[in-house]
Amino acid sequence: FVALSHCSPAAVADFVVGVTTERRFPNLNFAYVKSAIIVNPVGLAFEIAQNGVLKVNGVVTATPYTQVQGHWTHAVFLTNNMITYLQTDNNNGANVRVEYNGVWDLEITVTSHYKQQLCGMCGDWDGDASNDLRLQGSSSQASSVSQWSESWWWQGSGQQGADQCGRIMP
């Protein structure tokens, strides 16, 4: 599903954070995070997965990893059992940080540059919690949590659905 995306009126988003999940016995109503996939406008796809595995464009890559491409800097490193991805825009200092412990704890942090320019299951950061159940690609509110979560499925994560918020999917 799309956890968080930059959804500015601009033609290209700065990032999309997708999440893959898996259900585990005995409680099939609860899903664990399997991996976080971060896609950015310069065509790089980072997957941080269970057991500290990092894939860059589908290729397993060692950490620490750093790459500068255009005005973007991407860094991935492992600290305190958390694998961390950091994307920084060298022009304005805006950054996205995704931390994952390899089991269930996934944290996404963005700088204030992205305030009121976000969409996804994490909300839109406009200060109005009443509109956080908005359907993907729509201004309509979901009538149920199931309808809302299904609207945020993302084909880039290997799960069914279409992506309308993240306009930079490969």
DSSP file (Angstrom, degrees, kcal/mol; ACC not computed):
  #  RESIDUE AA STRUCTURE BP1 BP2  ACC     N-H-->O    O-->H-N    N-H-->O    O-->H-N    TCO  KAPPA ALPHA  PHI   PSI    X-CA   Y-CA   Z-CA
    1    1 A F              0   0    0      0, 0.0    18,-2.7     0, 0.0     2,-0.8   0.000 360.0 360.0 360.0 161.4    0.0    0.0    0.0
    2    2 A V  E     +A   18   0A   0    150,-2.6   119,-2.1    16,-0.2    16,-0.2  -0.758 360.0 177.3 -82.7 111.7    1.0    3.6   -0.3
    3    3 A A  E     -     0   0A   0     14,-2.4   119,-2.5    -2,-0.8     2,-0.3   0.916  67.6 -10.7 -79.9 -46.4    2.0    4.7    3.2
    4    4 A L  E     +A   17   0A   0     13,-1.6    13,-3.4   116,-0.2     2,-0.3  -0.977  63.8 175.8-157.2 139.5    3.1    8.2    2.2
    5    5 A S  E     -AB  16 119A   0    114,-2.4   114,-1.8    -2,-0.3     2,-0.7  -0.992  37.5-112.9-143.9 149.6    3.7   10.2   -0.9
    6    6 A H  E     + B   0 118A   0      9,-2.2   112,-0.3    -2,-0.3     9,-0.1  -0.769  37.2 179.2 -78.7 117.1    4.6   13.7   -1.9
    7    7 A C        +     0   0    0    110,-3.4   111,-0.1    -2,-0.7    -1,-0.1  -0.369  15.7 153.7-121.6  51.5    1.4   14.8   -3.7
    8    8 A S        -     0   0    0    109,-0.2   109,-0.1     1,-0.1   108,-0.0  -0.337  60.6-107.4 -74.1 161.7    2.1   18.4   -4.6
    9    9 A P  S    S+     0   0    0      0, 0.0    -1,-0.1     0, 0.0     4,-0.1   0.627  89.7 110.1 -64.5 -10.4    0.3   19.9   -7.6
   10   10 A A  S    S-     0   0    0      1,-0.1     3,-0.0     2,-0.1     0, 0.0  -0.193  84.3-113.3 -62.0 160.3    3.7   19.6   -9.4
   11   11 A A  S    S+     0   0    0      1,-0.1     2,-0.4     2,-0.0    -1,-0.1   0.790  99.2  43.5 -67.7 -29.2    3.9   17.1  -12.2
   12   12 A V  S    S-     0   0    0    156,-0.0     2,-0.2   154,-0.0    -1,-0.1  -0.969  76.7-137.5-126.8 132.1    6.4   14.9  -10.4
   13   13 A A        -     0   0    0     -2,-0.4     3,-0.1     1,-0.1    -6,-0.1  -0.521  13.7-134.4 -81.5 152.4    6.4   13.8   -6.8
   14   14 A D  S    S-     0   0    0      1,-0.2     2,-0.3    -2,-0.2    28,-0.2   0.803  79.8 -11.6 -74.6 -30.3    9.6   13.8   -4.7
   15   15 A F        -     0   0    0     25,-0.2    -9,-2.2    -9,-0.1     2,-0.3  -0.991  47.5-154.2-163.6 158.6    9.0   10.4   -3.2
   16   16 A V  E     -AC   5  39A   0     23,-1.8    23,-2.4    -2,-0.3     2,-0.6  -0.973  12.3-158.2-137.1 130.0    6.6    7.5   -2.7
   17   17 A V  E     -AC   4  38A   0    -13,-3.4   -14,-2.4    -2,-0.3   -13,-1.6  -0.938  16.1-176.3-109.1 112.2    6.9    5.2    0.3
   18   18 A G  E     -AC   2  37A   0     19,-3.3    19,-3.3    -2,-0.6     2,-0.4  -0.765   9.2-152.8-103.5 153.5    5.1    1.9   -0.3
   19   19 A V  E     - C   0  36A   0    -18,-2.7     2,-0.4    -2,-0.3    17,-0.2  -0.990   3.7-156.0-129.8 132.9    4.8   -0.9    2.2
   20   20 A T  E     - C   0  35A   0     15,-2.6    14,-3.3    -2,-0.4    15,-1.5  -0.851  19.9-169.4-101.5 146.2    4.4   -4.6    1.6
   21   21 A T  E     - C   0  33A   0     -2,-0.4     2,-0.3    12,-0.3    12,-0.2  -0.843  12.6-158.3-130.3 165.6    2.8   -6.7    4.4
   22   22 A E  E     - C   0  32A   0     10,-2.1    10,-3.0    -2,-0.3     2,-0.4  -0.995  16.8-131.2-143.3 145.7    2.3  -10.3    5.4
   23   23 A R  E     - C   0  31A   0     -2,-0.3     2,-0.4     8,-0.2     8,-0.2  -0.773  23.9-159.1 -95.0 142.4   -0.2  -12.0    7.6
   24   24 A R        -     0   0    0      6,-0.8     3,-0.3     3,-0.5     6,-0.2  -0.955  24.9 -79.9-125.4 142.0    1.1  -14.4   10.2
   25   25 A F  S    S+     0   0    0     -2,-0.4     0, 0.0     1,-0.3     0, 0.0  -0.467 102.5  28.5 -65.7 143.4   -0.7  -17.2   12.1
   26   26 A P  S    S+     0   0    0      0, 0.0     2,-1.1     0, 0.0    -1,-0.3  -0.995 123.3  41.4 -94.7 -16.3   -2.5  -17.2   14.5
   27   27 A N    >   +     0   0    0     -3,-0.3     3,-1.3     1,-0.2    -3,-0.5  -0.748  58.4 173.8 -98.1  94.5   -4.0  -13.7   14.1
   28   28 A L  T 3  S+     0   0    0     -2,-1.1    -1,-0.2     1,-0.3    -3,-0.1   0.480  72.3  71.7 -78.6  -2.0   -4.7  -13.3   10.4
   29   29 A N  T 3  S+     0   0    0     -5,-0.1     2,-0.4    -3,-0.1    -1,-0.3   0.501  90.5  70.6 -86.4  -4.7   -6.4  -10.0   11.1
   30   30 A F    <   -     0   0    0     -3,-1.3    -6,-0.8    -6,-0.2     2,-0.4  -0.933  69.5-156.2-116.6 134.6   -3.0   -8.4   11.8
   31   31 A A  E     -C   23   0A   0     -2,-0.4     2,-0.3    -8,-0.2    -8,-0.2  -0.915   4.7-147.4-114.3 137.4   -0.4   -7.7    9.2
   32   32 A Y  E     -C   22   0A   0    -10,-3.0   -10,-2.1    -2,-0.4     2,-0.4  -0.708  30.8-103.7 -93.6 150.0    3.3   -7.3    9.7
   33   33 A V  E     -C   21   0A   0     70,-0.6   -12,-0.3    -2,-0.3     3,-0.1  -0.625  35.0-179.2 -72.7 126.5    5.5   -5.0    7.6
   34   34 A K  E     -     0   0A   0    -14,-3.3    16,-1.2    -2,-0.4     2,-0.3   0.822  63.1 -25.6 -93.6 -41.4    7.4   -7.1    5.1
   35   35 A S  E     -CD  20  49A   0    -15,-1.5   -15,-2.6    14,-0.2     2,-0.4  -0.981  50.2-128.4-164.4 161.5    9.3   -4.3    3.5
   36   36 A A  E     -CD  19  48A   0     12,-2.5    12,-2.7    -2,-0.3     2,-0.5  -0.971  21.1-159.9-115.4 135.1    9.3   -0.6    2.7
   37   37 A I  E     -CD  18  47A   0    -19,-3.3   -19,-3.3    -2,-0.4     2,-0.5  -0.969   3.8-166.5-118.5 122.9    9.8    0.5   -0.9
   38   38 A I  E     -CD  17  46A   0      8,-3.3     8,-3.0    -2,-0.5     2,-0.4  -0.945   5.7-174.9-113.1 122.6   10.9    4.1   -1.6
   39   39 A V  E     -CD  16  45A   0    -23,-2.4   -23,-1.8    -2,-0.5     6,-0.2  -0.935   5.3-171.5-117.7 140.5   10.7    5.3   -5.1
   40   40 A N    >   -     0   0    0      4,-1.7     3,-1.6    -2,-0.4   -25,-0.2  -0.788  37.7 -98.8-130.0 171.4   12.0    8.7   -6.2
   41   41 A P  T 3  S+     0   0    0      0, 0.0   -26,-0.1     0, 0.0   -27,-0.1   0.596 112.4  65.4 -71.4 -10.4   11.9   11.0   -9.2
   42   42 A V  T 3  S-     0   0    0    -28,-0.2   -28,-0.0     2,-0.1    28,-0.0   0.293 118.8-101.2 -95.3  12.2   15.4   10.0  -10.5
   43   43 A G  S <  S+     0   0    0     -3,-1.6     2,-0.4     1,-0.3    -4,-0.0   0.613  76.9 134.8  87.3  12.6   14.4    6.4  -11.1
   44   44 A L        -     0   0    0     -4,-0.2    -4,-1.7    12,-0.0     2,-0.5  -0.795  35.1-164.5 -96.4 138.4   15.8    4.8   -8.1
   45   45 A A  E     -D   39   0A   0     -2,-0.4    12,-3.5    -6,-0.2     2,-0.5  -0.985   4.9-168.3-121.9 121.2   13.8    2.2   -6.1
   46   46 A F  E     -DE  38  56A   0     -8,-3.0    -8,-3.3    -2,-0.5     2,-0.5  -0.915   1.8-168.7-108.8 132.0   15.0    1.3   -2.6
   47   47 A E  E     -DE  37  55A   0      8,-2.8     8,-2.4    -2,-0.5     2,-0.6  -0.983   3.4-168.4-120.7 121.8   13.6   -1.6   -0.7
   48   48 A I  E     +DE  36  54A   0    -12,-2.7   -12,-2.5    -2,-0.5     6,-0.2  -0.951  25.2 173.5-107.8 122.7   14.4   -2.0    2.9
   49   49 A A  E >>  -DE  35  53A   0      4,-3.0     3,-0.9    -2,-0.6     4,-0.5  -0.580  34.7 -56.8-125.8 179.0   13.3   -5.5    4.0
   50   50 A Q  G >4 S+     0   0    0    -16,-1.2     3,-1.1     1,-0.2    -1,-0.2  -0.155 116.4  28.1 -55.7 152.6   13.3   -8.0    6.9
   51   51 A N  G 34 S-     0   0    0     51,-0.3    -1,-0.2     1,-0.2    51,-0.1   0.709 131.0 -72.1  64.5  23.9   16.7   -9.0    8.2
   52   52 A G  G <4 S+     0   0    0     -3,-0.9     2,-0.3     1,-0.2    -1,-0.2   0.716  82.6 162.5  71.4  21.2   18.3   -5.7    7.2
   53   53 A V  E <<  -E   49   0A   0     -3,-1.1    -4,-3.0    -4,-0.5     2,-0.5  -0.598  19.9-164.8 -79.2 132.0   18.3   -6.5    3.5
   54   54 A L  E     -EF  48  61A   0      7,-0.5     7,-3.0    -2,-0.3     2,-0.4  -0.970   5.2-173.6-115.5 129.9   18.6   -3.5    1.2
   55   55 A K  E     -EF  47  60A   0     -8,-2.4    -8,-2.8    -2,-0.5     2,-0.5  -0.990   7.9-163.2-121.1 133.9   17.8   -3.7   -2.5
   56   56 A V  E >  S-EF  46  59A   0      3,-2.5     3,-1.6    -2,-0.4   -10,-0.2  -0.973  83.8 -17.6-114.9 117.3   18.5   -0.8   -4.9
   57   57 A N  T 3  S-     0   0    0    -12,-3.5    -1,-0.2    -2,-0.5   -11,-0.1   0.871 131.8 -51.1  50.4  41.1   16.6   -1.3   -8.2
   58   58 A G  T 3  S+     0   0    0    -13,-0.4     2,-0.5     1,-0.2    -1,-0.3   0.380 114.4 115.1  85.9  -3.4   16.0   -4.9   -7.3
   59   59 A V  E <  S-F   56   0A   0     -3,-1.6    -3,-2.5     1,-0.0    -1,-0.2  -0.883  71.8-117.3-105.7 126.3   19.7   -5.7   -6.6
   60   60 A V  E     -F   55   0A   0     -2,-0.5     2,-0.4    -5,-0.2    -5,-0.3  -0.413  41.0-172.5 -60.9 130.1   20.8   -6.7   -3.0
   61   61 A T  E     -F   54   0A   0     -7,-3.0    -7,-0.5    -2,-0.1     2,-0.1  -0.966  21.1-116.0-133.2 142.2   23.2   -4.0   -1.9
   62   62 A A        -     0   0    0     -2,-0.4    -9,-0.0     2,-0.1    -7,-0.0  -0.417  42.0 -94.9 -75.8 151.0   25.5   -3.7    1.1
   63   63 A T  S    S+     0   0    0     -2,-0.1    14,-0.2   -11,-0.1     2,-0.1  -0.831  97.6  57.3-104.7 152.2   25.0   -1.0    3.7
   64   64 A P  S    S+     0   0    0      0, 0.0     2,-0.4     0, 0.0    13,-0.2   0.532  75.9 173.1 -72.8 152.1   26.1    1.7    4.3
   65   65 A Y  E     +G   76   0B   0     11,-2.8    11,-2.8    -2,-0.1     2,-0.4  -0.995   9.3 175.6-132.0 133.3   25.1    2.9    0.9
   66   66 A T  E     +G   75   0B   0     -2,-0.4     2,-0.3     9,-0.2     9,-0.2  -1.000   1.6 171.6-138.7 138.9   25.3    6.5   -0.4
   67   67 A Q  E     -G   74   0B   0      7,-2.6     7,-3.0    -2,-0.4     2,-0.5  -0.977  17.1-157.0-147.1 134.4   24.5    7.9   -3.9
   68   68 A V  E     +G   73   0B   0     -2,-0.3     2,-0.4     5,-0.2     5,-0.2  -0.953  18.4 172.0-108.7 127.2   24.2   11.5   -5.2
   69   69 A Q  E >   -G   72   0B   0      3,-2.7     3,-2.0    -2,-0.5     2,-0.2  -0.942  61.5 -44.2-139.2 114.0   22.1   11.9   -8.3
   70   70 A G  T 3  S-     0   0    0     -2,-0.4   -28,-0.0     1,-0.3     0, 0.0  -0.483 123.5 -24.3  62.7-131.6   21.3   15.4   -9.5
   71   71 A H  T 3  S+     0   0    0     -2,-0.2    19,-3.8    -3,-0.1    20,-0.4   0.241 120.9  96.4 -96.0  14.2   20.4   17.4   -6.5
   72   72 A W  E <   -GH  69  89B   0     -3,-2.0    -3,-2.7    17,-0.2     2,-0.4  -0.854  53.8-163.9-105.5 138.3   19.3   14.4   -4.5
   73   73 A T  E     -GH  68  88B   0     15,-2.5    15,-2.7    -2,-0.4     2,-0.4  -0.987   7.5-167.6-116.6 131.7   21.4   12.5   -2.0
   74   74 A H  E     +GH  67  87B   0     -7,-3.0    -7,-2.6    -2,-0.4     2,-0.4  -0.971   8.6 175.6-120.2 131.9   20.3    9.0   -0.9
   75   75 A A  E     -GH  66  86B   0     11,-2.3    11,-2.8    -2,-0.4     2,-0.4  -0.999   9.6-174.3-137.2 139.4   21.8    7.2    2.1
   76   76 A V  E     +GH  65  85B   0    -11,-2.8   -11,-2.8    -2,-0.4     2,-0.3  -0.999  17.4 158.9-132.6 131.1   21.0    3.9    3.7
   77   77 A F  E     - H   0  84B   0      7,-2.2     7,-3.2    -2,-0.4     2,-0.5  -0.962  34.8-123.1-148.9 163.3   22.6    2.7    6.9
   78   78 A L  E     + H   0  83B   0     -2,-0.3     2,-0.3     5,-0.2     5,-0.2  -0.946  34.9 159.9-114.5 123.4   22.1    0.2    9.8
   79   79 A T  E >   - H   0  82B   0      3,-2.7     3,-2.6    -2,-0.5    -2,-0.1  -0.994  65.5  -8.6-143.6 137.5   22.0    1.4   13.4
   80   80 A N  T 3  S-     0   0    0     -2,-0.3     3,-0.1     1,-0.3    -1,-0.1   0.859 126.8 -55.0  47.1  46.9   20.6   -0.1   16.5
   81   81 A N  T 3  S+     0   0    0      1,-0.2     2,-0.4    21,-0.0    -1,-0.3   0.626 116.7 113.6  63.1  15.4   18.9   -2.9   14.6
   82   82 A M  E <   -H   79   0B   0     -3,-2.6    -3,-2.7    20,-0.1     2,-0.5  -0.963  59.2-146.4-114.9 132.7   17.1   -0.3   12.4
   83   83 A I  E     -HI  78 100B   0     17,-2.8    17,-2.0    -2,-0.4     2,-0.4  -0.875  23.5-160.5 -94.8 130.0   17.8    0.1    8.7
   84   84 A T  E     -HI  77  99B   0     -7,-3.2    -7,-2.2    -2,-0.5     2,-0.4  -0.931  14.6-165.7-120.5 132.3   17.4    3.7    7.8
   85   85 A Y  E     -HI  76  98B   0     13,-2.8    13,-2.5    -2,-0.4     2,-0.4  -0.952  10.6-173.9-110.4 133.7   16.9    5.3    4.4
   86   86 A L  E     -HI  75  97B   0    -11,-2.8   -11,-2.3    -2,-0.4     2,-0.5  -0.987   6.4-172.8-132.4 123.4   17.4    9.1    4.1
   87   87 A Q  E     -HI  74  96B   0      9,-2.6     9,-2.1    -2,-0.4     2,-0.4  -0.970   9.9-173.6-115.0 126.3   16.7   11.1    1.0
   88   88 A T  E     -HI  73  95B   0    -15,-2.7   -15,-2.5    -2,-0.5     2,-0.8  -0.974  23.0-141.0-124.8 133.2   17.8   14.8    1.0
   89   89 A D  E  >  -H   72   0B   0      5,-2.9     4,-2.6    -2,-0.4     3,-0.4  -0.832  13.5-158.3 -87.6 112.2   17.1   17.5   -1.6
   90   90 A N  T  4 S+     0   0    0    -19,-3.8    -1,-0.1    -2,-0.8   -18,-0.1   0.644  85.7  60.6 -70.2 -13.4   20.4   19.4   -1.8
   91   91 A N  T  4 S+     0   0    0    -20,-0.4    -1,-0.2     1,-0.1   -19,-0.1   0.888 126.4   6.9 -78.9 -40.6   18.6   22.4   -3.2
   92   92 A N  T  4 S-     0   0    0     -3,-0.4    -2,-0.2     2,-0.1     3,-0.1   0.429  94.2-116.2-126.6   0.3   16.2   23.1   -0.3
   93   93 A G     <  +     0   0    0     -4,-2.6    -3,-0.1     1,-0.3    20,-0.1   0.451  60.2 150.1  79.7  -0.3   17.2   20.7    2.5
   94   94 A A        -     0   0    0     -5,-0.2    -5,-2.9    -6,-0.1     2,-0.3  -0.398  23.4-177.8 -63.4 139.5   13.9   18.9    2.4
   95   95 A N  E     -I   88   0B   0     -7,-0.2    16,-1.7    -3,-0.1     2,-0.4  -0.984  27.6-150.7-145.0 159.9   14.3   15.3    3.5
   96   96 A V  E     -IJ  87 110B   0     -9,-2.1    -9,-2.6    -2,-0.3     2,-0.4  -0.986  14.9-167.8-123.6 131.6   12.5   12.0    3.9
   97   97 A R  E     -IJ  86 109B   0     12,-3.1    12,-3.0    -2,-0.4     2,-0.5  -0.990   3.6-174.6-125.6 127.5   13.6    9.4    6.5
   98   98 A V  E     -IJ  85 108B   0    -13,-2.5   -13,-2.8    -2,-0.4     2,-0.4  -0.986   4.8-174.7-122.2 122.5   12.3    5.9    6.6
   99   99 A E  E     +IJ  84 107B   0      8,-3.0     8,-2.9    -2,-0.5     2,-0.4  -0.955   3.6 177.9-120.1 138.1   13.3    3.6    9.5
  100  100 A Y  E     -IJ  83 106B   0    -17,-2.0   -17,-2.8    -2,-0.4     6,-0.2  -0.997  23.8-157.8-142.7 131.6   12.4   -0.1    9.7
  101  101 A N        -     0   0    0      4,-1.9   -50,-0.2    -2,-0.4     5,-0.1   0.413  50.8-108.6 -90.8   3.0   13.3   -2.7   12.4
  102  102 A G  S    S+     0   0    0      3,-0.3   -51,-0.3   -19,-0.1     4,-0.1   0.470 103.7  51.2  88.1   0.8   12.8   -5.7   10.1
  103  103 A V  S    S-     0   0    0      2,-0.2   -70,-0.6   -53,-0.1    -1,-0.1   0.539 124.9 -38.9-130.3 -71.4    9.6   -6.9   11.8
  104  104 A W  S    S+     0   0    0    -72,-0.2     2,-0.9     1,-0.1   -70,-0.1   0.538  98.0  99.8-140.0 -19.7    6.8   -4.4   12.4
  105  105 A D        +     0   0    0    -72,-0.1    -4,-1.9     2,-0.0     2,-0.5  -0.675  40.7 165.1 -86.6 107.5    8.2   -1.0   13.4
  106  106 A L  E     -J  100   0B   0     -2,-0.9     2,-0.4    -6,-0.2    -6,-0.2  -0.988  10.8-174.8-122.4 123.4    8.2    1.4   10.4
  107  107 A E  E     -J   99   0B   0     -8,-2.9    -8,-3.0    -2,-0.5     2,-0.5  -0.974   6.4-168.2-122.9 132.5    8.7    5.1   11.0
  108  108 A I  E     -J   98   0B   0     -2,-0.4     2,-0.4   -10,-0.2   -10,-0.2  -0.982   8.7-178.7-119.9 125.4    8.5    7.8    8.2
  109  109 A T  E     -J   97   0B   0    -12,-3.0   -12,-3.1    -2,-0.5     2,-0.3  -0.981   0.8-178.7-125.5 135.4    9.6   11.3    9.0
  110  110 A V  E     -J   96   0B   0     -2,-0.4   -14,-0.2   -14,-0.2     2,-0.1  -0.936  27.9-111.8-129.1 155.4    9.6   14.3    6.7
  111  111 A T    >   -     0   0    0    -16,-1.7     3,-2.0    -2,-0.3     4,-0.1  -0.375  40.1 -98.6 -79.9 166.0   10.7   17.9    7.1
  112  112 A S  G >  S+     0   0    0      1,-0.3     3,-1.8     2,-0.2    -1,-0.1   0.636 111.5  84.9 -63.0 -14.3    8.2   20.7    7.2
  113  113 A H  G 3  S+     0   0    0      1,-0.3    -1,-0.3   -18,-0.1   -19,-0.1   0.827  91.5  49.5 -53.0 -31.6    8.9   21.4    3.5
  114  114 A Y  G X  S+     0   0    0     -3,-2.0     3,-2.3   -19,-0.1    -1,-0.3   0.402  78.2 135.6 -92.8   2.1    6.3   18.7    2.8
  115  115 A K  T <  S+     0   0    0     -3,-1.8    11,-0.1     1,-0.3    10,-0.1  -0.283  81.3   4.4 -56.8 132.8    3.5   20.1    5.1
  116  116 A Q  T 3  S+     0   0    0      9,-1.2    -1,-0.3     8,-0.5     9,-0.1   0.650 114.6  88.7  64.4  20.1    0.1   20.0    3.3
  117  117 A Q    <   +     0   0    0     -3,-2.3  -110,-3.4     7,-0.1     2,-0.3   0.045  67.7  97.0-128.2  24.7    1.7   18.3    0.3
  118  118 A L  E     +B    6   0A   0      6,-1.0     2,-0.3  -112,-0.3  -112,-0.2  -0.755  40.1 174.3-117.0 159.5    1.3   14.6    1.4
  119  119 A C  E     +B    5   0A   0   -114,-1.8  -114,-2.4    -2,-0.3     2,-0.2  -0.958  30.8  82.9-151.9 166.5   -1.1   11.8    0.8
  120  120 A G  S >  S-     0   0    0     -2,-0.3     3,-1.8  -116,-0.2  -117,-0.2  -0.749  91.9 -48.6 128.3-176.1   -1.3    8.1    1.7
  121  121 A M  T 3  S+     0   0    0   -119,-2.1  -117,-0.2     1,-0.3  -118,-0.2   0.687 129.0  63.1 -68.2 -17.2   -2.3    6.0    4.6
  122  122 A C  T 3  S-     0   0    0   -119,-2.5    -1,-0.3     1,-0.3     3,-0.2   0.497 112.3-116.0 -84.4  -3.1   -0.3    8.1    7.0
  123  123 A G    <   -     0   0    0     -3,-1.8    -1,-0.3  -120,-0.2     9,-0.1  -0.476  23.4 -80.9 100.2-172.1   -2.5   11.2    6.1
  124  124 A D        -     0   0    0      4,-0.2    -6,-1.0    -2,-0.1    -8,-0.5   0.409  46.7-126.7-117.9   0.5   -1.9   14.5    4.5
  125  125 A W        +     0   0    0     -3,-0.2    -9,-1.2   -10,-0.1    -8,-0.1   0.895  67.8 129.3  53.8  47.9   -0.3   16.6    7.3
  126  126 A D  S    S-     0   0    0      2,-0.2    -1,-0.1   -11,-0.1     3,-0.1   0.341  79.5-110.7-107.7   4.7   -2.8   19.4    6.9
  127  127 A G  S    S+     0   0    0      1,-0.1     2,-0.6     2,-0.0    -2,-0.0   0.473  89.3 107.8  82.9   2.2   -3.7   19.5   10.6
  128  128 A D    >   -     0   0    0      1,-0.1     3,-1.5     3,-0.0    -4,-0.2  -0.863  43.3-177.6-117.3  96.4   -7.3   18.2   10.0
  129  129 A A  G >  S+     0   0    0     -2,-0.6     3,-1.4     1,-0.3     4,-0.2   0.703  75.2  75.4 -65.6 -19.2   -7.6   14.6   11.2
  130  130 A S  G 3  S+     0   0    0      1,-0.3     3,-0.3     2,-0.1    -1,-0.3   0.678  96.7  46.5 -70.4 -15.3  -11.2   14.4    9.9
  131  131 A N  G X  S+     0   0    0     -3,-1.5     3,-0.9     1,-0.2    -1,-0.3   0.246  79.7 101.2-108.4  14.2  -10.0   14.1    6.3
  132  132 A D  T <  S+     0   0    0     -3,-1.4    -9,-0.2     1,-0.3    -1,-0.2   0.560  71.7  65.8 -78.0  -6.7   -7.3   11.5    6.8
  133  133 A L  T 3  S+     0   0    0     -3,-0.3     9,-2.6    -4,-0.2    -1,-0.3  -0.059  73.4 144.8-100.2  32.7   -9.6    8.7    5.6
  134  134 A R  B <   -K  141   0C   0     -3,-0.9     7,-0.2     7,-0.2   -14,-0.1  -0.460  53.3-114.6 -69.6 139.5   -9.6   10.2    2.1
  135  135 A L    >   -     0   0    0      5,-2.7     3,-1.7    -2,-0.2     5,-0.1  -0.464  40.2 -91.2 -73.2 147.3   -9.7    7.7   -0.8
  136  136 A Q  T 3  S+     0   0    0     12,-0.3    -1,-0.1     1,-0.3     3,-0.1  -0.349 110.4   7.8 -60.5 134.2   -6.7    7.6   -3.1
  137  137 A G  T 3  S+     0   0    0      1,-0.2     2,-0.3    -3,-0.1    -1,-0.3   0.683 119.3  85.6  71.6  18.7   -7.0    9.9   -6.1
  138  138 A S  S <  S-     0   0    0     -3,-1.7    -1,-0.2     2,-0.1    -4,-0.0  -0.953  71.9-139.0-146.6 159.6  -10.2   11.4   -4.7
  139  139 A S  S    S+     0   0    0     -2,-0.3     2,-0.2    -3,-0.1    -3,-0.1   0.403  75.6 108.3 -96.8   0.3  -11.4   14.1   -2.3
  140  140 A S        -     0   0    0     -5,-0.1    -5,-2.7    -4,-0.1     2,-0.3  -0.496  69.6-125.8 -79.2 145.1  -14.1   11.7   -1.1
  141  141 A Q  B     -K  134   0C   0     -7,-0.2    -7,-0.2    -2,-0.2     2,-0.1  -0.659  29.8-108.4 -85.6 145.5  -13.9   10.2    2.4
  142  142 A A        -     0   0    0     -9,-2.6     3,-0.1    -2,-0.3    -1,-0.1  -0.404  12.5-143.2 -70.8 148.9  -14.1    6.4    2.7
  143  143 A S  S    S+     0   0    0      1,-0.1     2,-0.3    -2,-0.1    -1,-0.1   0.598  84.2  15.5 -87.8 -12.4  -17.3    4.9    4.1
  144  144 A S  S  > S-     0   0    0    -11,-0.1     4,-2.1     1,-0.1    -1,-0.1  -0.980  76.3-113.5-153.0 160.9  -15.3    2.2    6.0
  145  145 A V  H  > S+     0   0    0     -2,-0.3     4,-3.0     1,-0.2     5,-0.2   0.878 117.7  55.4 -63.7 -37.3  -11.7    1.4    7.0
  146  146 A S  H  > S+     0   0    0      2,-0.2     4,-2.5     1,-0.2    -1,-0.2   0.927 108.2  47.1 -61.4 -45.2  -11.7   -1.5    4.5
  147  147 A Q  H  > S+     0   0    0      2,-0.2     4,-1.5     1,-0.2    -1,-0.2   0.912 114.0  48.9 -62.7 -41.9  -12.7    0.7    1.6
  148  148 A W  H  X S+     0   0    0     -4,-2.1     4,-0.8     2,-0.2   -12,-0.3   0.941 113.1  45.1 -63.2 -49.0  -10.0    3.3    2.6
  149  149 A S  H >< S+     0   0    0     -4,-3.0     3,-0.8     1,-0.2    -2,-0.2   0.894 111.5  52.9 -66.1 -38.5   -7.2    0.7    3.0
  150  150 A E  H >< S+     0   0    0     -4,-2.5     3,-1.2     1,-0.2    -1,-0.2   0.831 102.4  59.6 -64.7 -30.8   -8.1   -1.0   -0.3
  151  151 A S  H 3< S+     0   0    0     -4,-1.5    -1,-0.2     1,-0.2    -2,-0.2   0.751 102.6  53.8 -69.8 -21.2   -8.0    2.3   -2.1
  152  152 A W  T << S+     0   0    0     -3,-0.8  -150,-2.6    -4,-0.8    -1,-0.2   0.336  75.7 127.8 -97.2   7.1   -4.3    2.7   -1.1
  153  153 A W    <   -     0   0    0     -3,-1.2     2,-0.4  -152,-0.2     9,-0.2  -0.336  47.3-151.9 -58.2 148.2   -3.2   -0.7   -2.5
  154  154 A W    > > -     0   0    0   -135,-0.2     3,-1.6     1,-0.1     5,-1.2  -0.988  18.8-150.5-132.6 125.3   -0.2   -0.1   -4.7
  155  155 A Q  G > 5S+     0   0    0     -2,-0.4     3,-1.6     1,-0.3    -1,-0.1   0.786  96.9  66.8 -65.7 -25.8    0.8   -2.3   -7.6
  156  156 A G  G 3 5S+     0   0    0      1,-0.3    -1,-0.3     2,-0.1  -138,-0.1   0.669  96.3  56.5 -67.3 -15.3    4.5   -1.4   -7.1
  157  157 A S  G < 5S-     0   0    0     -3,-1.6    -1,-0.3     2,-0.3    -2,-0.2   0.387 120.1-106.6 -96.2   3.9    4.4   -3.2   -3.8
  158  158 A G  T < 5S+     0   0    0     -3,-1.6     2,-0.3     1,-0.4    -3,-0.2   0.516  88.2 113.3  83.2   4.3    3.3   -6.5   -5.4
  159  159 A Q  S   <S-     0   0    0     -5,-1.2    -1,-0.4     1,-0.1    -2,-0.3  -0.757  75.2 -92.0-107.3 157.3   -0.2   -6.0   -3.9
  160  160 A Q  S    S+     0   0    0     -2,-0.3     2,-0.2    -3,-0.1    -1,-0.1  -0.147  77.2  65.3 -67.2 161.5   -3.3   -5.4   -6.1
  161  161 A G  S    S-     0   0    0     -7,-0.1     2,-0.3    -6,-0.1    -6,-0.2  -0.467  72.9 -85.7 118.1 172.9   -4.6   -2.0   -7.0
  162  162 A A        -     0   0    0     -2,-0.2     2,-0.6    -9,-0.2    -2,-0.0  -0.856  29.0-127.1-118.6 153.0   -3.5    1.0   -9.0
  163  163 A D        +     0   0    0     -2,-0.3    -9,-0.1     1,-0.2   -11,-0.1  -0.886  39.2 150.5-102.6 123.1   -1.4    3.9   -8.0
  164  164 A Q  S    S+     0   0    0     -2,-0.6    -1,-0.2     3,-0.0     3,-0.1   0.592  73.0  51.7-117.7 -25.6   -2.8    7.4   -8.6
  165  165 A C  S    S+     0   0    0      1,-0.2     2,-1.2     2,-0.0    -2,-0.1   0.927 100.7  61.6 -79.7 -46.1   -1.1    9.4   -5.8
  166  166 A G    >   +     0   0    0      1,-0.2     3,-0.9  -159,-0.1    -1,-0.2  -0.694  62.5 179.6 -86.8  98.5    2.5    8.4   -6.5
  167  167 A R  T 3   +     0   0    0     -2,-1.2    -1,-0.2     1,-0.2  -151,-0.0   0.326  69.5  67.2 -83.6   9.3    3.0    9.7  -10.1
  168  168 A I  T 3   +     0   0    0   -129,-0.1    -1,-0.2  -156,-0.1  -125,-0.1   0.213  63.5 140.0-115.7  16.7    6.6    8.5  -10.2
  169  169 A M    <         0   0    0     -3,-0.9    -6,-0.0     1,-0.2  -130,-0.0  -0.331 360.0 360.0 -63.3 137.9    6.2    4.7  -10.2
  170  170 A P              0   0    0      0, 0.0    -1,-0.2     0, 0.0  -125,-0.0   0.500 360.0 360.0 -71.6 360.0    8.5    2.8  -12.6
